[in-house]
Amino acid sequence: MKRTAALILAAALAASLVLPAAAADETTQDARLAQVTQAVKDTLDLDTSEYSTFYGNCYDQTLVSQWSLYWEGSAGTLSIDALEDGTITGYSLSQEETGSAGLPSYPSGDPAQAKETAQAFLDKVLSPGLESVQLEESSGSDRLGRNQYRFSGDILYHGLPSPLSCSITVDGESGQVTNFHRDVSYGNYLGSVPSPTPAVGSEAAAQTLKGSLSLKLEYVLPEDGGAQAVLRYVPDSRDEYYVDAQTGALVNLTELEAGLGNMGMGGGSSSEDSAAGTPENGLSQAEQEGIQKLEGVLSKETLDGQLRAVTQYGLEDYTLSSASYRLIEATETQEEQVLCTLRYLLPGTDETASRTFTVDAKTGQVEDLWSYLPWDEDQKPSLTQAEAQTQAEAFLQSFCPDRSAKLALYQGPQGEVQSTYFFTFARQENGYFFPEHFYGVEVSAEDGSICGLSYSYDDGVTFDSPDGIVSAQAALDAWMDTYTVTLGYLQVPEKLSADDPEAAPYLQLGLTAFYRLKLGYGLEREGSCLGVDAKTGQPVQRETAAASGLTYSDMSGHWAQGAVEALARYNVGYDGGTFAPGQAMTQWDMVCLLFSVENYPLDPAAATRQERDMAYAAAYRTGALTRTERQDDAPLTRSQAVKLLLNAEGLKAAAQLTGIYTCSYTDKSSIPSEDLGYAALAQGVGMVQGAWAGDRTATRAEGAVMLHKLLSW
């Protein structure tokens, strides 16, 4: 819901066809431009003397005037977006970049210093005494070749959270802010930011919010993939509530949003386009005929006859329009299957009604059914919901007689019924629902026929005993304890009134409702909680993905641990959980390591032939080695390891120059002349220190340290 206001406003403003205010009085426009430009320069202490070109455009909109300022010069460009009062909403600095070749490097600059730079910029552009931001570095920032630090955060009003946010980017090399964007309240919300002082205390709000929570006891399959369902208290409603901090009233934001619809913007999508399409599997006519000849596959005529024999499908007046077969290949858990999709049309109507069945082509068993049924706005259902439910239950008794006794109504039609009634019947065991096993049945509101069917059911699932479960109140207490009651600003929709002067510009845009910032208490939670275990009474947390980067079980205390872990932070290294630092490095080990620099890590011992060829192809492209030099299992000498790395960095030509290099290795007199360039460059970069020892076999640890030093260069 956080972005809804901005999206609605964007649509409204787009519809109003606002254009740059070029037709306004030029003198007035120039004065406004000068005033906004000076305000922006004062805010940022901006020196624009290095730019040779400047221009600005104003977009005068119904709600707010937005200025776009642009500077250009030999060193790059600068663009700034600002409101009429000089509030900066966007900033983009583009500097001339020099091209680079070879391997990507570690990010330049200090992330802590970059964050300080970002915060200093925010201190200039945010409203003092009102706005602040707690910056966090964006996820996924750790990658090679990245010379920018990206931060984001929610904008706080009076130190309290709000729906607004901002993002900012700092260049690690120059230490300059290169990009900034922020949300603003003006024009996006009715009125001003309300007082941060609540009339209702947090304890009272917590009790009120707890009253909005409810749990239901159901069977679920454990997240570890077990086949025995267990009982769990799960949320009975996903609605979002808040407590008004001034009145203490409990407000259902979800219902409020639904009640105000789409803020009067109109629109809405039609299902005609999707319904009119025919399922397509891309098979040629010859392939279709070939599938039909497979052993046991029924003809489309036979399948059509089986469907028509079930009068509840209401196909009497429908004609078969198409039938297409597709082969589902066998997997570890499922046998090969042939499916047939049959589409039926009802002729003689302005908008053609259709019904589409997917069936098992060997048995005729219906896998799913969906329909398109035209419906007039003034048309009324020909049968009641109770009558439709009776039809659905009777169908299930004939469609799945062995299972229907375990099925019970889980959810009925939601909202206003138009062309169909939709019912979900879920499996019940020991008196509790297991909603993962269900049959969804759709009944035509016009003639009571079955026009929709979907289901999921596995007879192999077992169910834990319901003995020894905790009480519903104990579960609710545990559920409430997973939340923190937070005071903050929320965007709350309200109906626009012609008597409210603040509503006038929004009414001009054709809106009937819009958002206002209100101070309220809400429930916040870190992470995701699935429910409360009915046996232990403990909250069940959703498993989160492991942190990015490689980890090894055999590097603790090793002399190369720092270098290997620095590479691993950027996903450079070996997959499989071990590094084997003392193991002799083969050519394949080095190629595998290089492949992870710009691709992803492989396990050298488990890589397939295709993966090996792919990694070597990448090494050929970088110039690390040639195809004729490939020797997967050949041990690498230290000299060969250096050559592979420097070649990949694009330094092969430089290393082969003669008569210009010298070095200070303890064994420099034994270095062959053809290796001297590589040895000197390696020493200059810091890849090798002390003795060259070029003929000695390199270890994986040495290869990793060499790469680490090269990426740090």
C-alpha positions, 0 to 999 in steps of 0.5 A: 500500500506504500506506493499506492498514493504515488501510483494513483497520483501519477495516473491522475496527473498523466490524464491531466496532460500537464505540459512544461509551462513554456507558454507562461510569461517569460519574465515571470518564468525566468524569475521563478527559474532564477529563484529555484536555481539559487535556492538549490545552489544555496542548499547544496553549496553548489559551485557550477562554474565548471559547467558551460550550459544550463537550462531549466523546465517547469512542469506546472501541475494541478497539485505541485510545480516541479522544476528540472534543472540541467547543467552540462560541461566537458567534465559531465552533466548534473541534473536536479529536480526540485519543487517551487520552494527549492526542496530537492527531490532528485539529483543525478551527477554524471562524470566522464568515465575512463574505460577499463579492461581486464578483471574487475577490481574490489570496490574502491573507497571506504563504505563507512566514509561513503555513508558519512558522505551520504548522510551529510548530503541528506542533512542539507536536503532534508527539512531540519527539525522535521525530517531525518533518515536512517540509512542502510546499505542496499542488499546485493551491494557486495560485487566486484567492479562496483565503485558505487555505494547505494543506501536507502531508508525511510524518511522519518517525520519528527523521528517517527516512521512514515511511508516515504523513502529515499535512496542515495548513491556515492561514488567510491572513487571520487567520494561524491554523491552521484544519485539521489531520489526522495518521496515528498508529502506535498501533493502526495497527501492531503494536508500537512504532517500532523503533530507527533504527540499521541493522545493514546498510550502504546499499552492501550493501543497494544491491547486494541491491536491484539483484539484485531488478531485471530488465529485458526487451527489447521493442518499444514505440511512442515517446511522441511518437506515431511509427509506428515501434516502437523497442527498449527495456529495460522492467521485467520485474516490478513487484513491490516489494522492500525489504532488512531493515536488521537482517538484510539479507534481501531481502523481496518485499513484493508477494508477502508482501501477496498471500500474506497475502490480505486480512488475514483480513477475508473478503469479496471481490466477485462477478462475477455482477452485472456479468456479468448485465447486458446492454450498453445503448446507450440507443437506442429500438426505432425507432432500432435498426430504423433502424440495421439498415436502413443500407446493408450492415448485416447482420441479427441472424439473419445475424450469429447464424448466422455466430457459430454457424458457428464451433464453437470458440465453443461456442454449440450449447446457447446461445440468442440473448437480445438483439441491439442495434446502435449507430452509431460516428461517423467520426473523423479516424482512423477510418471510421464503424462500426456495431457489434452486441452479441449476448448468449447465455444457456445455459438450464436452469442455476441461475446462467445462463451467458452469452456476449456478442459485439460484432461489426462489423455489416457484416462479422460480424468479432468485436470482442470476447467476454466470458462469465460461467461459473458455477463451483463451488468443488469443481469441477476443470478438465476440461482442462490448461493445455497443452491449453487453450493448444493450443485458443487457438492453433488458434483464432487460426490460424483467426481471424487466419491472416495474423497468427497466425504473428507471435503468440507466448505472452506471458503465461499464466494467473496464479494459481489457474485456476477457470472459464477459462484466459486467455492473452495472445499478443503480436506478435513482430518480429525475435525481440522482443515488441511487447506493444501488439499482442496477442490475449487469448484465454480458454478454458473450463476445462470444455469448452475452448470460446473464451469470451473475446477481445480484441485490438489490432493495427495492420499499419501499424506498422514496427519499428526494426532491432535492430542496435547495442543495448546489453547487458542489463547496461549497461541494468540499470546505467543503470536502477539509477542512476535510483534512490536507496537510502533507509533508512526505516520501512516497513509490513510485513505479518506473520501474527498469532500467539496466542503474541504478546501484541501480537497479541491485540487484533487477533486479537479483531477477527478478523484473521489478519495485520497490519502492523508498522513495520520499518526497511528499505532501499527504492528511491526515484525522483523522477519516472517512468522508462519503461525504458532506450533499447536504442540509447543506453543512456539512461533514458527518463523519462515526460513530466510535465505542464507547470506550471500557469499561463500563459506569454507570449513577448512580455512580457520587459522590458515595464513591465507584465510584473510585473502580467501574470505575477502574473495568469498565475500564477492562470491569468488572461489570454489563451491562445495564448502571447502577450499583445500588451501594446501592442495596443489593448484591445477590449471583447472583449479585456476580456470575455475577460480577465474570463472567465479570472478565474473560468473559464479563459483563451481566445485572443481571436483564436481563440475560437469564436462559442460561446466568445464568447457564453459569455464575454459571458454571464458578463460579463452575470451579473457586471454588467460590462455589459448585453446592449445594450452589447455591441460585441465589436470596439469599442476601449475607452477607459481610462474604459470599461475602469475601468467594466467592471472596477468594475461586475464588482466590484459597485461600479456603484451606489456609483460612480454616487452623486453629490456625495460623490467627489473625486480628485487626478488631474492632469486632474481638471477634465476628468473628466465628472461621470458618470465622477467616481465611477468615477475616484475609486474607481479612484484609491482602489483604485490602478487608475489613478494620475497622469492619468485620461486617460479618453478615451484608448484603453486598451492590453491592458497597461493593462487587465491592470494595472487588473485586477491592482490590483483583485484586489490590493485 
